[in-house]
Amino acid sequence: MTLLSRLSGFARDVLQAALFGANAATDAFTIAYRVPNFLRRIFAEGSFAMAFVPTLAAVRARGDRAELRSFLDHVAGMLILAVSLVTILGILAAPWIVAAIAPGTLADPERFALTGEMLRVVFPYLWFIALVAFAGGVLNSRGRFALAAFAPVLHNLALIAAMLFLARYFEVPEKALAYGVLLAGVAQLLLLWPALAGSGEMPRPRLDPTHPGVREVLRRMGPTVFAASVAQINLIVGTACASLLMVGAQSWLWYADRLLELPLGLFGVALGTVLLPRLAEGHARDRGEDFRDSLSWGIRTCLLIALPAAVGLALLAEPLVGAIYQRAAFSVYDARMTAAALSLLAWGLPGFMLAKILLSAFYARGETRQPMRIALATVAVNLLLLGVLLPLMLWLEDAAPHAAIAGATAVAGNAQALFLLRALRREALLPPKEGRAGWRPLLASAVMSLALAWILAVLPSWTVLGTAGRWALIGAAIAAGAAVYAAALLLLGWRPRELLR
């Protein structure tokens, strides 16, 4: 189901690039869309899920049905109240929010007004997606992952429908994207909320801030708000910086990030989603060996996928972007600028994926302070790098200064993963030899990189090829790279049975 969601997302991005390209209006949508996406990390699958799912697992493990119903009712009530207030405030304060996160738009009143208008349209999406996350958390805690994993497919289909059927009715066609996001939230809620009735755990929302379950979720959420949102915080910082650069910078970074989201969502988010309830159950039932085994399997599987994916995305950035996006409104120049960002952002993929898994290990045990301190350090790394790299690239008059934002984000992502690994090792939650888990994928990826470099040197440049030729080049490079990577892994002693716990 996650694969379906990523493929439909891929189709959505290709259509958006072809219809709208990279311009001031797509920049406005990108900025507006970042705000509810940031807040969903707090009220939806980020901070809320990390606090809600382990608490729910602990309540369920006690076996008291009445306590479970009361817990679900009161948490649902508080969540609805919180997101309702935030949504109303967000709609009212839209111009001030845009000024804060994209100060560069203030110099262009038309773009500033358009961004604010789009933000008002997309903000209610937060209300719907928060309830979607609640329903998904309940279903996931029962081992039912498919429906929640399928919900993003509806998100992508709603945006595709908006681009194809609504855009023609707007003077600025890109406004259809904002309305598509709103429709996506409604569609996902209509899919997941009725499923709770089938599970016998449909909540009857009640308000009582003093309820023990509500207080426990809020206690766990407090420190996780920052830690679970660190990637989004870095993106918000990057958004503010990109708003000060040339028109199109926001969109180029967005398209690069969307390509990174394919492996990150397909494997990183999926692994984290599956591991969280399992780790929480192992901790709740005091099964330390199961906890360590699950975590160890998650790390090994993550590195096996993330390292070659990062190398492939970085080295094949230009032909990949050219094959996927370059058509109609998306020019060769847009493709080069997007590839410049992707070639640096890709190196952060191992850190981004590992962080999804390692944070689950902390939150499953109710440990929130350590991730918060690590998140603060990660944001500091990102700010420091931005403060050095961006002015340097502007001073050197680099043609793609926005790539500095991507590079800083990548380094910060890897720093977060290293900080989390070090903390888990200090707490003896990793097997003694787990630090060596990545050496074979790392060496195999290095061998693969040499093969890809040779392939790119002998094959024609993607710029002289048509769409079919670009796809053929990418297909040949990916197939050859995968074959070399697999062969290198086997020669280094890795065996497929290691995928099985």
Steps between C-alpha positions, in 0.01 A plus 500: 500500500790733572637417156165598345502829691852582381425410138186715502705778660753460222225538239369807680844667501559426132163652412563807716838559336357459150198727556650772720880468496693715749375858532380758752159330540649154563739663746195649677333159523819337628530758779132472594507119499803489731301647793233228544764240414713632785207499741397147400835388644365625834131408487510202267755233410792672672491609861141391566550151357826454692319581825160344424599156366727394793243626754225313316715185498548528877126546559413212270757275673312543832196334343237733649246568224327784686833675560585465131168655389537786746855565381399515133199723570694759699806511275275545196318785675818687591650447154192640326496805728873568451505474120179703472656789692828482306317486166287806579803695620698396194232621259471834679876552530591383148670827386717517811599133462605557139703805600677295769589191297553665160622856557617523140137513382451837672685666212235371257149595623328284237696187594455577870122528459481181292699304759272624778189407303631148434595460866143578609372231265744226606496566876179299572684198359669482840166432673418207275849347495526511881188282529636278222815450711289415806309235306819368342669472839212294638498269197882465496502411870277204412739388226279637220735707287360477147213750517705777664781439250250526213356834616776711334392352165176696540705810582688471174190416294321806641788726392513338156125552459531863610773567243310332218148624571516808726802693371313626194255691720764716671666811362816366667478126419745409778229586756343164415787335687390664826141384457628152412678481836177588681306235306775250580452547874126442472545187285751339740278561803199348324710190433652444845249627754224245414761223528513565875140382527601170345773462761255572783707800610309794354551784752227718646699822549498636856679793658689458823856634514551328836436151363807281579534378142483853359759622748730211412476573126561872561794420730660289229416746223662801666865415435420308178350803326843633416677168449241350264484823299871564456501422127200727447658773712808485281274518193323807641839664556594405146170643373577835663847505340372388158239778501792747487645338185385494139146410393474123462734412788211381718367278223839352409558402863146361516543279191836375630347420838214313333747267325671437832160421653460195276758279679452684830125442508506158342757358742589746778149603602365149442769343719444756775123452486524122531772506766341752738210282624730195511763682703230647726355155561844355576562775754150482653532124551860531624647293218837668461643243259207543260546877520871483411445244225228710336712814517806320366302360207362845421847660493650227280211509254508879488871520417468224241255718308597858589870494409466386135189717456696807614788424264264438209298817554812714537685367194196469273338826610514680163381220269243393761349847532516544123315175435234554766426871495632665184205552269253775410527776765807346668809616308857368471604783733242390759630144469861607561406714800292217652782251441749733670287485815433125475867408454576644846172423676533130408800454731271564796274204417675248732468742791137584426405131479697398808345781704150364430602166651719623785243751625249214521736323739498799734128572486401136541663517844348837586844667477452851363761730650799350324348533150409861580860586591622327186244692292630829638855401406384399151327831432813679626711303249261595219500870592880506527544340160244729338675800653826391338400335171227731372696827530805324354310381191342843454842665532644259242199580278419132471222429249314278749524659847186315610708179496668625819164460676478140380857426609448644848179298540680179399790547742259585783296186427805276526613681815163428665530127421856482638397680820206259546717193439754619754227554760351153444842340527562674832174353630604150384196471270708389203682167467878545546581447132213710361738783418645281224159437338564741216847403384390254231228727350748789516775314312249358250362851441852628437552231237163590349597868483806412288279300265250786469777753436632284216150453353437875500836558334441260209128562436373811314415812702137513609468852353525371140246223554122510470267382774521136393879521479525649849285223643714241322816656646355507850365146469836366385690686774262384778499137380880491470547676835262262676674198351845625603375583851340156546809321370729703726281426802508127434878501449538682834310223676147642527217250459127562431401311815628801698179677399312251716504558875 
